[in-house]
């Protein structure tokens, strides 16, 4: 049991550092590619995702979850992380206007449909993953 938990913990930490590496490259994209505001958003989001994955990896042993809950937490966490990265890169490539980046500018529908489809998966998987981590932090360790 402990070796499975340690393996999952290492996967979380490894993927966190993968996001750190990707975030650094997205910082270079900010400097050299068109639409720097969109690439900057992807860059910062990759760094924030890195910190979230590493933080969850650091508390992974402390969570009071069943094997099934841990499996679901990992699956939804990685799904939301990588699809969120995909949505950010897609937005930067097509210069998709957003409510914060370009307020009042309507989103073009073919590109917007792709973005909202990805977002329809990212939001629930993020909430499930974070919810399981919070649930696992309940009470004292036995």
C-alpha positions in Angstrom: 0.0 0.0 0.0 2.7 2.5 1.0 4.7 1.8 -2.2 1.6 2.6 -4.3 1.1 5.9 -2.4 4.8 6.7 -2.8 4.6 6.0 -6.5 1.6 8.2 -6.9 3.3 10.9 -4.9 6.4 10.7 -7.2 4.1 11.0 -10.2 2.5 14.1 -8.9 5.9 15.7 -8.1 7.3 14.6 -11.5 4.4 16.1 -13.4 4.7 19.3 -11.3 8.2 19.7 -12.5 7.1 18.9 -16.1 4.8 21.9 -15.8 7.7 24.0 -14.4 9.7 23.1 -17.5 6.8 23.8 -19.8 6.2 27.1 -18.0 9.7 28.2 -18.7 9.4 27.5 -22.4 6.1 29.3 -22.4 7.9 32.3 -21.0 10.2 32.3 -24.0 7.1 32.0 -26.2 5.9 35.2 -24.5 8.9 37.0 -25.8 9.1 35.8 -29.3 5.6 34.8 -30.5 2.7 36.9 -31.6 -0.1 37.5 -29.0 2.3 37.9 -26.0 -0.6 38.6 -23.6 -2.1 35.2 -24.3 1.2 33.4 -24.1 1.9 35.1 -20.8 -1.4 33.8 -19.4 -0.4 30.2 -20.5 3.1 30.8 -18.9 1.7 31.9 -15.6 -1.0 29.2 -15.5 1.7 26.5 -16.2 3.7 27.8 -13.2 0.6 27.9 -11.0 -0.3 24.3 -12.0 3.2 23.3 -11.2 2.9 24.6 -7.7 -0.5 23.0 -7.2 0.7 19.5 -8.4 3.9 19.8 -6.2 1.8 20.9 -3.2 -0.6 18.0 -3.6 2.4 15.6 -4.0 3.9 16.9 -0.8 0.7 16.2 1.2 -0.2 13.0 -0.7 0.8 10.7 2.2 -1.2 12.6 4.6 -4.5 12.3 2.8 -7.1 10.0 4.3 -8.6 8.5 1.1 -9.4 5.0 -0.2 -7.4 3.6 -3.1 -10.3 4.3 -5.4 -10.5 8.0 -4.3 -6.8 8.4 -4.8 -7.1 6.9 -8.3 -9.9 9.3 -9.1 -8.0 12.2 -7.6 -4.9 11.5 -9.8 -7.0 10.9 -12.9 -9.0 14.1 -12.6 -6.0 16.1 -11.4 -3.9 15.2 -14.4 -6.8 15.6 -16.8 -7.6 19.1 -15.6 -3.9 20.1 -15.6 -3.1 18.9 -19.1 -6.4 20.0 -20.7 -6.1 23.4 -19.0 -2.6 23.7 -20.5 -4.0 22.7 -23.9 -6.8 25.3 -23.6 -4.3 28.0 -22.7 -2.0 27.1 -25.6 -5.0 26.9 -28.0 -6.1 30.4 -26.8 -2.7 31.8 -27.4 -2.3 30.3 -30.9 -5.7 31.6 -32.1 -5.6 34.8 -29.9 -8.9 33.9 -28.4 -10.4 37.0 -26.6 -11.3 36.5 -23.0 -13.2 38.5 -20.4 -9.9 39.6 -18.7 -7.6 39.8 -21.7 -10.0 41.6 -24.1 -13.2 42.7 -22.3 -16.2 43.3 -24.5 -14.8 41.5 -27.5 -17.0 38.6 -28.6 -15.4 35.2 -29.0 -15.4 33.8 -32.5 -17.5 30.7 -32.5 -15.4 28.0 -34.2 -12.5 28.6 -31.9 -14.7 29.4 -29.0 -16.5 26.0 -29.4 -13.2 24.2 -29.1 -12.3 26.2 -26.0 -15.6 25.8 -24.3 -15.5 22.0 -25.0 -12.2 21.7 -23.2 -13.4 24.0 -20.4 -16.5 21.7 -19.9 -14.0 19.0 -18.9 -11.5 21.1 -17.1 -13.9 22.8 -14.6 -15.5 19.6 -13.2 -12.3 17.6 -13.1 -10.5 20.4 -11.2 -13.4 20.6 -8.7 -13.4 16.9 -8.2 -9.6 16.7 -7.7 -9.5 19.7 -5.3 -12.5 18.4 -3.5 -10.9 15.0 -3.0 -7.7 16.6 -1.6 -9.7 18.7 0.8 -11.8 15.7 1.8 -8.6 13.7 2.4 -7.3 16.4 4.7 -10.2 16.0 7.1 -9.6 15.1 10.7 -6.5 13.7 12.3 -4.3 10.9 11.0 -5.1 7.6 12.6 
